[in-house]
Amino acid sequence: MFFAPASLTCFFSPKMDDDPLKSGSLGVSIALNRGVSVAVEPSDGMEIIVNGETWEFPTVQTIAQQLGFKGKVRIKMDLPAGCGFGMSGASALATAFAINEALNLNRSFFELADLTHKAEVINRTGLGDVVTQCFGGIVARKSALCPSKCAIDRFLWNIELDVLIMGELPTEQILSDFPLDEISKIGKNCLKEFLRNPSVVSLFGQSKRFAIETGLIDVDSAVRDAVEAVESEGGLASMVMLGRAVFAVKGEVLKDFKGIYLKAKVDHCGVGILD
């Protein structure tokens, strides 16, 4: 069984190219110690089972097809899909490694990582999650490329996060309603400022700046209210990109809001085998 961490994006700058391996995003994301566990069973037919339910899961299906796998893919998700935690990327990444082991394909780490990144781009389910999920830690993506080509910095800060999940955001609709060129420019500026003086305080500051300057925090007033509540108690908080969710340090006040409240730590290892 393989584990891939959730990816919580603080801010991003998207880039699309005709070649999926040259598509991606700049930005900073945090790999969490909650994520996805996957086991596979080769057999006739094809079934993808998520938390006990059969799913249509195009990104995982793409991985299975590319690796010539038929059988059952059993996925355990620690967090809800569609809420900004990279569950699609984590599921596809862990599936790729599980199939590789089950079929004795002997594909390399970066072959599987790039294959997953490509599947995400093709299915329009993510641009930078897989890079973060490969390496673990707090990952600054300094180029918008696939994992084998992406230039990154990693910060192994041992922080505990308070997380509030209030629901899904329709990512494609949101991005079609906002000017991508402007989002891209703001994301680049936030990355530049963060890398100039990297710290936990700077990370939250640039994340909140991104949410405000892009206008994304105004998509749901409950998100802004939750962020302000944490700050009023002396904590740090911002919006998860892209989801109706908030992440914070010293943010236990988030318990008072409607939604799923949980604590999470940084995963410093990335995708790997579960004992």
C-alpha contacts under 8 A as a table, 3 or more apart, distances in Angstrom:
res1	aa1	res2	aa2	distance
1	M	37	S	6.63
1	M	38	V	5.48
1	M	39	A	4.73
1	M	40	V	7.82
1	M	98	A	6.41
1	M	273	I	6.10
1	M	274	L	5.57
1	M	275	D	7.69
2	F	37	S	5.55
2	F	38	V	5.34
2	F	39	A	6.77
2	F	94	A	5.39
2	F	95	T	7.54
2	F	97	F	6.86
2	F	98	A	6.01
2	F	271	V	7.25
2	F	272	G	5.66
2	F	273	I	4.49
2	F	274	L	5.36
3	F	35	G	7.16
3	F	36	V	5.59
3	F	37	S	4.44
3	F	38	V	6.51
3	F	94	A	5.76
3	F	271	V	5.64
3	F	272	G	5.52
3	F	273	I	6.13
3	F	274	L	6.11
4	A	35	G	5.85
4	A	36	V	5.39
4	A	37	S	6.64
4	A	90	A	5.05
4	A	91	S	7.18
4	A	93	L	6.71
4	A	94	A	5.49
4	A	133	Q	6.19
4	A	134	C	7.74
4	A	270	G	6.27
4	A	271	V	4.33
4	A	272	G	6.67
5	P	31	A	5.69
5	P	32	L	5.45
5	P	33	N	5.94
5	P	34	R	5.84
5	P	35	G	4.23
5	P	36	V	6.32
5	P	90	A	6.22
5	P	133	Q	5.63
5	P	136	G	7.56
5	P	267	D	6.80
5	P	270	G	6.23
5	P	271	V	6.59
6	A	31	A	5.64
6	A	32	L	5.21
6	A	33	N	7.25
6	A	34	R	5.93
6	A	35	G	4.31
6	A	36	V	7.16
6	A	79	L	8.00
6	A	85	F	5.37
6	A	86	G	5.60
6	A	87	M	6.20
6	A	90	A	6.30
6	A	133	Q	6.93
7	S	29	S	6.18
7	S	30	I	5.56
7	S	31	A	4.70
7	S	32	L	6.32
7	S	84	G	7.92
7	S	85	F	5.03
7	S	86	G	5.12
7	S	87	M	7.79
7	S	90	A	7.96
7	S	129	D	5.71
7	S	132	T	6.48
7	S	133	Q	6.35
8	L	29	S	5.31
8	L	30	I	5.02
8	L	31	A	6.44
8	L	32	L	7.35
8	L	84	G	6.62
8	L	85	F	5.06
8	L	86	G	7.08
8	L	240	V	6.35
8	L	241	M	7.21
9	T	12	F	7.22
9	T	27	G	7.78
9	T	28	V	6.17
9	T	29	S	4.11
9	T	30	I	6.37
9	T	84	G	7.43
9	T	85	F	7.53
9	T	129	D	7.87
9	T	240	V	5.94
9	T	241	M	5.18
9	T	242	L	7.56
10	C	27	G	7.45
10	C	28	V	5.70
10	C	29	S	5.54
10	C	30	I	7.62
10	C	203	L	7.64
10	C	204	F	7.69
10	C	207	S	5.06
10	C	238	S	7.72
10	C	239	M	7.30
10	C	240	V	6.05
10	C	241	M	6.10
11	F	27	G	5.43
11	F	28	V	5.90
11	F	29	S	7.39
11	F	187	G	6.00
11	F	190	C	7.43
11	F	191	L	7.87
11	F	206	Q	7.67
11	F	207	S	5.48
11	F	210	F	6.21
11	F	211	A	7.74
11	F	241	M	6.57
12	F	25	S	6.14
12	F	26	L	5.47
12	F	27	G	4.14
12	F	28	V	6.68
12	F	183	I	7.97
12	F	184	S	7.17
12	F	187	G	4.97
12	F	188	K	7.46
13	S	25	S	5.20
13	S	26	L	4.90
13	S	27	G	6.07
13	S	183	I	6.48
13	S	184	S	4.14
13	S	185	K	6.99
13	S	186	I	7.47
13	S	187	G	4.61
13	S	188	K	5.93
14	P	24	G	6.11
14	P	25	S	4.28
14	P	26	L	6.52
14	P	127	L	7.25
14	P	144	A	7.40
14	P	180	L	7.68
14	P	183	I	7.96
14	P	184	S	5.82
15	K	23	S	5.56
15	K	24	G	5.43
15	K	25	S	5.58
15	K	26	L	7.99
15	K	144	A	6.34
15	K	184	S	7.89
16	M	20	P	7.63
16	M	22	K	7.42
16	M	23	S	4.60
16	M	24	G	6.53
17	D	20	P	6.30
17	D	22	K	5.82
17	D	23	S	5.04
18	D	22	K	7.73
18	D	23	S	7.76
19	D	22	K	5.37
19	D	23	S	6.65
20	P	23	S	4.98
20	P	24	G	7.91
20	P	117	H	7.80
20	P	118	K	5.33
20	P	121	V	5.89
20	P	122	I	6.87
21	L	24	G	7.72
21	L	114	D	7.07
21	L	117	H	7.19
21	L	118	K	5.94
21	L	145	L	6.06
21	L	146	C	5.03
22	K	144	A	6.98
22	K	145	L	4.85
22	K	146	C	6.40
23	S	121	V	7.30
23	S	127	L	7.04
23	S	144	A	6.10
23	S	145	L	5.47
23	S	146	C	7.09
24	G	121	V	7.83
24	G	127	L	4.45
24	G	128	G	5.49
24	G	144	A	4.32
24	G	145	L	5.02
24	G	146	C	6.71
25	S	127	L	5.75
25	S	128	G	5.34
25	S	141	R	7.24
25	S	143	S	7.05
25	S	144	A	4.30
25	S	145	L	7.10
26	L	128	G	7.53
26	L	140	A	7.51
26	L	141	R	4.95
26	L	142	K	5.58
26	L	143	S	5.61
26	L	144	A	5.15
26	L	187	G	7.43
26	L	188	K	7.00
26	L	191	L	7.62
27	G	140	A	5.70
27	G	141	R	5.26
27	G	142	K	7.03
27	G	187	G	6.63
27	G	188	K	7.31
27	G	191	L	5.82
28	V	138	I	7.02
28	V	139	V	5.51
28	V	140	A	4.36
28	V	141	R	6.14
28	V	191	L	7.23
29	S	129	D	7.64
29	S	132	T	6.47
29	S	138	I	5.89
29	S	139	V	5.45
29	S	140	A	6.74
30	I	132	T	7.06
30	I	136	G	7.57
30	I	137	G	6.13
30	I	138	I	4.45
30	I	139	V	6.25
30	I	266	V	6.78
31	A	132	T	6.22
31	A	133	Q	6.12
31	A	136	G	5.24
31	A	137	G	5.47
31	A	138	I	6.29
31	A	139	V	7.78
31	A	266	V	5.73
31	A	267	D	5.28
31	A	268	H	7.22
31	A	270	G	7.27
32	L	35	G	6.85
32	L	136	G	8.00
32	L	137	G	7.95
32	L	264	A	6.38
32	L	265	K	5.77
32	L	266	V	4.62
32	L	267	D	4.76
33	N	264	A	6.33
33	N	265	K	5.58
33	N	266	V	5.69
33	N	267	D	4.52
34	R	78	D	5.83
34	R	79	L	7.32
34	R	264	A	6.82
34	R	267	D	8.00
35	G	77	M	6.07
35	G	78	D	5.34
35	G	79	L	6.65
35	G	87	M	7.04
35	G	90	A	6.85
36	V	75	I	6.73
36	V	76	K	5.56
36	V	77	M	4.68
36	V	78	D	6.23
36	V	87	M	7.08
36	V	90	A	5.98
36	V	91	S	5.92
36	V	94	A	7.33
37	S	75	I	5.78
37	S	76	K	5.13
37	S	77	M	6.76
37	S	91	S	7.55
37	S	94	A	6.86
38	V	73	V	6.97
38	V	74	R	5.60
38	V	75	I	4.63
38	V	76	K	6.44
38	V	91	S	7.17
38	V	94	A	5.86
38	V	95	T	5.93
38	V	98	A	6.83
39	A	73	V	6.09
39	A	74	R	5.26
39	A	75	I	6.77
39	A	95	T	7.37
39	A	98	A	6.20
40	V	71	G	7.21
40	V	72	K	5.58
40	V	73	V	4.55
40	V	74	R	6.02
40	V	95	T	7.52
40	V	98	A	6.30
40	V	99	I	6.53
40	V	102	A	7.24
41	E	71	G	5.54
41	E	72	K	5.07
41	E	73	V	6.62
41	E	102	A	7.73
42	P	69	F	7.00
42	P	70	K	5.74
42	P	71	G	4.25
42	P	72	K	6.42
42	P	102	A	7.59
43	S	46	M	7.84
43	S	70	K	5.87
43	S	71	G	4.21
43	S	72	K	7.12
44	D	70	K	5.96
44	D	71	G	5.65
45	G	70	K	5.71
45	G	71	G	5.59
46	M	70	K	5.19
46	M	71	G	4.72
46	M	72	K	5.90
47	E	54	T	6.85
47	E	55	W	7.84
47	E	71	G	6.28
47	E	72	K	4.84
47	E	73	V	6.30
48	I	54	T	5.67
48	I	55	W	5.70
48	I	56	E	7.10
48	I	57	F	7.12
48	I	72	K	5.87
48	I	73	V	4.77
48	I	74	R	6.18
48	I	75	I	7.52
49	I	52	G	5.71
49	I	53	E	5.19
49	I	54	T	4.37
49	I	55	W	5.93
49	I	72	K	7.31
49	I	73	V	6.06
49	I	74	R	4.88
49	I	75	I	5.95
50	V	53	E	5.20
50	V	54	T	6.22
50	V	55	W	6.46
50	V	74	R	6.18
50	V	75	I	4.69
50	V	76	K	5.88
50	V	77	M	7.06
51	N	74	R	7.80
51	N	75	I	6.25
51	N	76	K	5.05
51	N	77	M	6.46
52	G	74	R	7.97
57	F	60	V	5.60
57	F	61	Q	6.03
58	P	61	Q	4.85
58	P	62	T	6.04
58	P	123	N	6.88
59	T	62	T	5.15
59	T	63	I	6.59
59	T	88	S	6.91
59	T	89	G	7.92
59	T	92	A	6.27
59	T	119	A	5.68
59	T	120	E	6.08
59	T	123	N	6.03
59	T	125	T	7.56
60	V	63	I	5.12
60	V	64	A	6.38
60	V	88	S	7.74
60	V	91	S	6.78
60	V	92	A	4.77
60	V	95	T	6.98
60	V	119	A	7.98
61	Q	64	A	5.09
61	Q	65	Q	6.20
62	T	65	Q	5.16
62	T	66	Q	6.10
62	T	119	A	6.17
63	I	66	Q	5.16
63	I	67	L	6.19
63	I	92	A	6.58
63	I	95	T	7.41
63	I	96	A	6.21
63	I	115	L	7.33
63	I	116	T	6.76
63	I	119	A	6.74
64	A	67	L	5.27
64	A	68	G	5.98
64	A	69	F	4.90
64	A	70	K	6.99
64	A	95	T	7.91
64	A	96	A	7.44
64	A	99	I	7.62
65	Q	68	G	5.06
65	Q	69	F	6.11
66	Q	69	F	7.85
67	L	96	A	7.78
67	L	99	I	7.42
67	L	100	N	7.68
69	F	99	I	7.00
69	F	103	L	7.99
73	V	95	T	7.31
75	I	91	S	6.93
77	M	80	P	7.04
77	M	87	M	7.35
79	L	85	F	7.45
79	L	87	M	7.43
80	P	83	C	6.43
80	P	87	M	7.54
81	A	84	G	7.60
81	A	85	F	7.30
81	A	86	G	7.63
81	A	87	M	5.53
81	A	88	S	7.23
81	A	168	E	8.00
82	G	85	F	7.47
82	G	86	G	7.91
82	G	87	M	7.49
82	G	168	E	5.31
82	G	169	L	6.95
82	G	170	P	7.89
82	G	243	G	7.27
83	C	165	I	7.16
83	C	167	G	5.97
83	C	168	E	4.53
83	C	169	L	6.49
83	C	242	L	6.96
83	C	243	G	4.50
83	C	244	R	6.36
83	C	245	A	6.92
84	G	87	M	7.97
84	G	168	E	7.68
84	G	240	V	6.20
84	G	241	M	5.73
84	G	242	L	4.82
84	G	243	G	4.49
84	G	244	R	7.74
84	G	245	A	7.46
85	F	240	V	7.98
86	G	89	G	5.34
86	G	90	A	6.14
86	G	126	G	7.33
86	G	129	D	5.78
87	M	90	A	5.05
87	M	91	S	5.91
88	S	91	S	5.19
88	S	92	A	6.16
88	S	120	E	7.69
88	S	125	T	6.65
88	S	126	G	7.73
89	G	92	A	5.18
89	G	93	L	5.94
89	G	116	T	7.20
89	G	117	H	7.63
89	G	120	E	6.51
89	G	125	T	7.55
89	G	126	G	6.91
89	G	129	D	6.12
89	G	130	V	5.61
89	G	133	Q	7.92
90	A	93	L	5.13
90	A	94	A	6.07
90	A	129	D	7.84
90	A	130	V	6.98
90	A	133	Q	6.74
91	S	94	A	5.44
91	S	95	T	6.00
92	A	95	T	5.02
92	A	96	A	6.12
92	A	116	T	6.09
93	L	96	A	5.18
93	L	97	F	6.57
93	L	112	L	7.47
93	L	113	A	6.68
93	L	116	T	5.64
93	L	130	V	7.18
93	L	271	V	7.55
94	A	97	F	5.29
94	A	98	A	6.10
94	A	271	V	6.81
94	A	272	G	7.88
95	T	98	A	5.00
95	T	99	I	6.03
96	A	99	I	5.31
96	A	100	N	6.09
96	A	112	L	6.12
96	A	116	T	7.17
97	F	100	N	4.99
97	F	101	E	6.30
97	F	112	L	6.84
98	A	101	E	5.28
98	A	102	A	6.14
99	I	102	A	4.97
99	I	103	L	5.95
100	N	103	L	5.55
100	N	104	N	5.78
100	N	105	L	5.07
100	N	106	N	6.46
100	N	107	R	6.53
101	E	104	N	5.06
101	E	105	L	6.73
101	E	106	N	7.40
102	A	105	L	7.97
107	R	111	E	6.14
107	R	112	L	6.58
108	S	111	E	5.14
108	S	112	L	6.39
109	F	112	L	5.46
109	F	113	A	6.15
110	F	113	A	4.77
110	F	114	D	5.81
110	F	147	P	6.84
110	F	148	S	5.57
111	E	114	D	5.35
111	E	115	L	6.10
112	L	115	L	5.04
112	L	116	T	6.21
113	A	116	T	5.17
113	A	117	H	6.23
113	A	130	V	7.12
113	A	131	V	7.83
113	A	134	C	6.95
113	A	146	C	7.95
113	A	147	P	6.24
113	A	148	S	7.57
114	D	117	H	4.97
114	D	118	K	6.07
114	D	146	C	5.73
114	D	147	P	5.88
114	D	148	S	6.62
115	L	118	K	5.15
115	L	119	A	6.26
116	T	119	A	5.01
116	T	120	E	6.24
116	T	130	V	7.13
117	H	120	E	5.14
117	H	121	V	6.34
117	H	127	L	7.36
117	H	128	G	7.99
117	H	130	V	5.86
117	H	131	V	7.75
117	H	146	C	6.14
117	H	147	P	7.40
118	K	121	V	5.19
118	K	122	I	6.09
118	K	146	C	7.69
119	A	122	I	5.18
119	A	123	N	6.08
120	E	123	N	5.29
120	E	124	R	5.85
120	E	125	T	5.13
120	E	126	G	5.26
120	E	127	L	6.82
121	V	124	R	4.92
121	V	125	T	6.45
121	V	126	G	6.01
121	V	127	L	6.05
122	I	125	T	7.96
124	R	127	L	7.87
126	G	129	D	6.29
127	L	130	V	7.64
128	G	131	V	5.67
128	G	132	T	6.89
128	G	141	R	7.96
128	G	144	A	7.72
129	D	132	T	5.36
129	D	133	Q	6.14
130	V	133	Q	4.88
130	V	134	C	5.99
130	V	147	P	7.25
131	V	134	C	5.30
131	V	135	F	6.66
131	V	141	R	7.92
131	V	146	C	6.99
131	V	147	P	5.01
131	V	150	C	7.70
132	T	135	F	5.55
132	T	136	G	5.71
132	T	137	G	7.55
132	T	138	I	7.68
132	T	139	V	5.77
132	T	270	G	7.50
133	Q	136	G	5.56
133	Q	270	G	5.16
133	Q	271	V	6.11
134	C	147	P	7.51
134	C	270	G	4.85
134	C	271	V	5.34
135	F	139	V	7.73
135	F	268	H	7.54
135	F	269	C	6.29
135	F	270	G	4.68
135	F	271	V	7.27
136	G	139	V	7.06
136	G	154	R	7.93
136	G	266	V	7.94
136	G	267	D	5.65
136	G	268	H	4.54
136	G	269	C	4.82
136	G	270	G	3.93
136	G	271	V	7.59
137	G	154	R	6.05
137	G	155	F	5.95
137	G	156	L	5.30
137	G	157	W	7.50
137	G	266	V	6.07
137	G	267	D	5.63
137	G	268	H	4.23
137	G	269	C	6.94
137	G	270	G	7.49
138	I	154	R	5.51
138	I	155	F	5.00
138	I	156	L	6.34
138	I	157	W	7.34
138	I	266	V	7.45
138	I	268	H	7.92
139	V	152	I	6.60
139	V	153	D	5.88
139	V	154	R	4.67
139	V	155	F	6.54
140	A	152	I	5.42
140	A	153	D	5.09
140	A	154	R	6.27
140	A	191	L	7.75
141	R	144	A	6.96
141	R	150	C	6.90
141	R	151	A	6.20
141	R	152	I	4.65
141	R	153	D	6.80
142	K	150	C	7.18
142	K	151	A	5.28
142	K	152	I	5.39
142	K	153	D	7.52
143	S	150	C	5.42
143	S	151	A	5.43
143	S	152	I	7.36
144	A	150	C	6.47
145	L	149	K	5.91
145	L	150	C	4.87
146	C	149	K	5.55
146	C	150	C	5.66
147	P	150	C	5.22
156	L	266	V	7.97
156	L	268	H	6.46
157	W	266	V	7.55
158	N	265	K	7.34
158	N	266	V	6.50
159	I	249	V	7.72
159	I	265	K	6.18
159	I	266	V	6.55
160	E	249	V	6.67
160	E	263	K	6.97
160	E	264	A	5.89
160	E	265	K	4.69
160	E	266	V	7.09
161	L	247	F	6.45
161	L	248	A	5.48
161	L	249	V	5.20
161	L	250	K	7.52
161	L	251	G	7.70
161	L	263	K	5.60
161	L	264	A	5.21
161	L	265	K	6.01
162	D	247	F	5.75
162	D	248	A	5.05
162	D	249	V	6.04
162	D	250	K	6.98
162	D	251	G	5.44
162	D	252	E	6.41
162	D	254	L	7.50
162	D	261	Y	7.37
162	D	262	L	6.04
162	D	263	K	4.70
162	D	264	A	6.59
163	V	245	A	7.27
163	V	246	V	5.73
163	V	247	F	4.54
163	V	248	A	6.36
163	V	251	G	7.94
163	V	254	L	7.52
163	V	260	I	7.99
163	V	261	Y	5.71
163	V	262	L	5.33
163	V	263	K	5.98
163	V	264	A	7.34
164	L	245	A	5.47
164	L	246	V	5.19
164	L	247	F	6.55
164	L	254	L	6.25
164	L	255	K	7.70
164	L	257	F	7.93
164	L	259	G	6.35
164	L	260	I	5.57
164	L	261	Y	4.56
164	L	262	L	6.61
165	I	244	R	6.34
165	I	245	A	4.41
165	I	246	V	6.68
165	I	259	G	5.47
165	I	260	I	4.96
165	I	261	Y	6.48
166	M	244	R	5.28
166	M	245	A	5.60
166	M	258	K	6.75
166	M	259	G	4.52
166	M	260	I	6.50
167	G	243	G	7.01
167	G	244	R	5.15
167	G	245	A	7.00
167	G	259	G	7.48
168	E	243	G	5.61
168	E	244	R	5.70
169	L	174	I	7.51
169	L	242	L	6.71
169	L	243	G	5.07
169	L	244	R	6.02
170	P	173	Q	5.42
170	P	174	I	6.06
171	T	174	I	5.10
171	T	175	L	6.12
171	T	242	L	6.57
171	T	243	G	7.95
172	E	175	L	5.25
172	E	176	S	6.12
173	Q	176	S	5.08
173	Q	177	D	6.25
174	I	177	D	5.17
174	I	178	F	6.46
175	L	178	F	5.26
175	L	179	P	7.35
175	L	180	L	6.81
176	S	179	P	7.31
176	S	180	L	7.86
178	F	183	I	7.66
178	F	214	T	7.95
179	P	182	E	5.46
179	P	183	I	6.39
180	L	183	I	4.93
180	L	184	S	5.93
181	D	184	S	5.08
181	D	185	K	6.24
182	E	185	K	5.08
182	E	186	I	6.19
182	E	214	T	7.39
183	I	186	I	5.25
183	I	187	G	6.04
183	I	214	T	5.89
184	S	187	G	5.11
184	S	188	K	6.23
185	K	188	K	5.25
185	K	189	N	6.35
186	I	189	N	5.14
186	I	190	C	6.21
186	I	210	F	6.44
186	I	213	E	7.27
186	I	214	T	7.18
187	G	190	C	5.12
187	G	191	L	6.23
187	G	210	F	6.54
188	K	191	L	5.14
188	K	192	K	6.17
189	N	192	K	5.08
189	N	193	E	6.23
190	C	193	E	5.22
190	C	194	F	6.08
190	C	206	Q	5.38
190	C	207	S	7.48
190	C	209	R	7.59
190	C	210	F	6.75
191	L	194	F	5.08
191	L	195	L	6.11
191	L	206	Q	7.72
192	K	195	L	5.35
192	K	196	R	6.23
193	E	196	R	5.11
193	E	197	N	6.86
193	E	206	Q	7.48
194	F	197	N	5.58
194	F	198	P	5.18
194	F	199	S	7.67
194	F	202	S	5.95
194	F	203	L	6.24
194	F	206	Q	6.63
195	L	198	P	5.19
197	N	202	S	7.09
198	P	202	S	6.10
198	P	203	L	6.98
199	S	202	S	5.06
199	S	203	L	6.10
200	V	203	L	5.04
200	V	204	F	6.40
201	V	204	F	5.40
201	V	205	G	6.09
201	V	236	L	7.45
202	S	205	G	4.88
202	S	206	Q	6.01
203	L	206	Q	5.38
203	L	207	S	6.05
204	F	207	S	4.98
204	F	208	K	6.08
204	F	236	L	6.42
204	F	237	A	6.33
204	F	238	S	6.33
205	G	208	K	5.33
205	G	209	R	6.11
206	Q	209	R	4.87
206	Q	210	F	6.06
207	S	210	F	5.14
207	S	211	A	6.31
207	S	238	S	6.15
207	S	239	M	7.40
208	K	211	A	5.02
208	K	212	I	6.17
208	K	237	A	7.51
208	K	238	S	5.08
208	K	239	M	6.90
209	R	212	I	5.22
209	R	213	E	5.91
210	F	213	E	5.30
210	F	214	T	5.90
211	A	214	T	5.60
211	A	215	G	6.05
211	A	216	L	5.25
211	A	217	I	5.05
211	A	238	S	7.59
211	A	239	M	6.62
212	I	215	G	5.04
212	I	216	L	6.55
212	I	217	I	5.78
212	I	218	D	7.60
213	E	216	L	7.89
214	T	217	I	7.83
215	G	218	D	5.52
215	G	219	V	7.35
216	L	219	V	5.50
217	I	220	D	6.52
217	I	221	S	7.48
217	I	223	V	6.63
217	I	224	R	6.12
217	I	239	M	6.75
218	D	221	S	5.88
218	D	223	V	7.92
218	D	224	R	7.04
220	D	223	V	5.65
220	D	224	R	7.17
220	D	244	R	7.23
221	S	224	R	5.23
221	S	225	D	6.18
222	A	225	D	4.99
222	A	226	A	6.14
223	V	226	A	5.22
223	V	227	V	6.32
223	V	239	M	6.82
223	V	244	R	6.51
223	V	245	A	6.67
223	V	246	V	6.60
224	R	227	V	5.15
224	R	228	E	6.17
224	R	239	M	7.94
225	D	228	E	5.18
225	D	229	A	6.11
226	A	229	A	5.05
226	A	230	V	6.43
226	A	246	V	7.19
226	A	254	L	6.52
226	A	257	F	7.27
227	V	230	V	5.37
227	V	231	E	6.42
227	V	236	L	7.99
227	V	237	A	5.27
227	V	238	S	5.77
227	V	239	M	7.40
227	V	246	V	6.85
228	E	231	E	5.06
228	E	232	S	6.08
228	E	237	A	7.85
229	A	232	S	5.14
229	A	233	E	6.58
229	A	253	V	6.95
229	A	254	L	7.72
230	V	233	E	5.27
230	V	234	G	6.64
230	V	235	G	5.23
230	V	236	L	6.49
230	V	237	A	6.27
230	V	248	A	7.38
230	V	250	K	7.46
230	V	251	G	5.25
230	V	252	E	7.74
230	V	253	V	6.15
230	V	254	L	7.07
231	E	234	G	5.04
231	E	235	G	4.88
231	E	236	L	5.78
231	E	237	A	6.71
232	S	235	G	7.32
233	E	251	G	7.88
233	E	253	V	7.71
234	G	250	K	7.51
235	G	248	A	7.02
235	G	249	V	5.70
235	G	250	K	4.79
235	G	251	G	5.80
236	L	248	A	5.35
236	L	249	V	5.19
236	L	250	K	6.78
236	L	251	G	7.17
237	A	246	V	6.86
237	A	247	F	5.67
237	A	248	A	4.11
237	A	249	V	6.53
237	A	251	G	7.29
238	S	246	V	5.72
238	S	247	F	5.80
238	S	248	A	6.58
239	M	242	L	7.94
239	M	243	G	7.62
239	M	244	R	7.59
239	M	245	A	5.98
239	M	246	V	4.60
239	M	247	F	6.39
240	V	243	G	5.63
240	V	244	R	7.17
240	V	245	A	5.34
240	V	246	V	5.45
240	V	247	F	6.44
247	F	251	G	7.93
248	A	251	G	5.16
251	G	254	L	5.85
252	E	255	K	5.82
253	V	256	D	5.74
253	V	257	F	7.85
254	L	257	F	5.50
254	L	261	Y	6.89
255	K	258	K	7.79
255	K	261	Y	5.90
267	D	270	G	6.60
269	C	272	G	7.50
